Amino acid sequence: MSYQKLVPNAKPGLNKFKAEVAKELNVPLSEYNGELTSKQNGSVGGEMVKRMVESYEKNL
């Protein structure tokens, strides 16, 4: 299966957003995050989705 990126230029912005959320949640992100627990990684991803949904709903 082949995946096509919908917005190829979005990666740097998403990485910055991920770093900001991780910092706020005190999750130490690095180039390799294999030492982090699933809970830590999930909390960052979950918070990112929560904020993106809130932003979308606010702009409706």
PyMOL commands that set and color helices and strands:
alter all, ss='L'
color gray80, all
select helices_A, chain A and resi 8-24+38-58
alter helices_A, ss='H'
color red, helices_A
deselect
rebuild
show_as cartoon
